[in-house]
Amino acid sequence: MFLAAGCTQQRTPEARALANAINEADINQVVERAIEADGRLEPADSLYAPFATVIADGALRRRPPRYAAVAENGEIAITSTQLQTRGTTAWGSAEYRWTSDRSHRAQVGRASLVLVPAQGRNGWWIVQAHSSTVR
């Protein structure tokens, strides 16, 4: 009996952790691509579910700039992201800095996002994004 139990194959915790890390990296990439596209004032609609809700500084945003503190003619830098997943839902936060080309002044924005698997294709969609300018 001891020999039979020792020969059974079990999934190790390290294998599960690696699978989650790859999944979270894909989700994190969606968040980063969305914020970076916003900094270029590109719609990046494929990153958002058709029914997505995006709110910036309390106002509904349907087109770029979708995120608070972002405007025309400048650069965006993502300074941090954090994600958590449970089942088929991911949520997290991102902090970014928008620097105006004209005034060279920087504004900091923070966003919280909820993502779910995209329907009909591989990948993830943003279904909710709420952002605020840090004052």
N, C-alpha and C positions, 0 to 999 in steps of 0.2 A: 503494500500500500504506500509506503513512503516513497518508493521509486516512481510510482505512477503519479503521485501528487507533484513530485519534483519535475516531471516532464510536461506538465500542462503549460500551455502558453498563455500568458496574461499580458494585457496591455499595461505598460508602465506609466506612471504619472508623468514622466518626462515627455513621452510621446503626446499625451493630451495637452500638456503645456505648450509644446511646439506648435501643435495645430491651432490653438487659441492665439498664439503670438502671430502666426501668419495671417489669420483672420483679422486681428486687430490692426495689423499693418495695412491691410487693404482698406479697412474702414477709415483709418487715419489719413490715408492718401486721398480719399474722397473729401474729407473735411479740408485738408490743405489745398487741394485743387480748387474747391469752391471758393475759398477765401482769396486765393491768389488770382483766380479769374475775376473776382469782384474788383480787386485792385487794378485790373486792366480794363474794367468796365465791360467785360465779356459776359454774356448771359449764362453760359455753362448749364443750360436747361437740362441736359442729360444727367446731371448730378442730383436733380431734385425730382421728387415724385410729382406727378401732375396735380395732385391735391395738396402740395406742400404749403405750409404757412411760414412766412418769413417776416419777422417784425424787427425793426431797428429803431431804437430810442422811442418805442411806443407806437410807431407807425407801420402799417402794413406795407411791405415792399414787394412788388411783383417783377421788377427788373433792376438791373444794376444802377447805382450801387445798392446792393441788398443789405450790406452790413453797416452798422453804426461807425461813424468817424471816417468813412471812406468817401472820397469825392473825386473829381476829375484831376488829371495831371499830377500824379504823385506815384509813390512806391509803397508797397505793403510788405511787411516782414512779420511772419508768424513767430512769436516768441515762446509759446508753449501750447501744448495740447495734452489733454487727458481723456482717456476713453474707458468705458466699462461695457461689458456685454453680458447679456443673460438671454439664453435661448435665441430667438430671432430678432432681438432688439438691441440696439447699441445707443448709448448716450454719452455725452461728454462735454467738454468745454475747450475753448481756444482763446488765447490772448494774442493780439496782433497790434502792430504799430503802423499807422499810416503817416507818411511824411509828404507834405505838399512840395511840389517842385517850385512853386511860386514863392511861398513864404518860408520854406525850409523848416516849418514848424511841424512837430510830430504830435499826433493824438493817439491815445491808446484805446483800443476797443476790446470788449470781452463778449464772447458768444457762447451760448449753450445750444446743443444740437441733439436731435433724436434721429436715428437712422434705422431703416429696415431693409431686408433684401429687396432688390429691384424685381419687379414682376416682369416675366417674359425674357429676362436676360440675366447674365451673371453680374455680380457686383451689388452695391448698396445704393440706396437713395436717401437723401435728406428729406424727412417729412416735416420737421419743425426746426427752425433756427430763430433764436431770439438773441439780439445783441444790443449792447449799450456802450456809449462813449464813457470812458472813465474820466470823471471830473475831479 
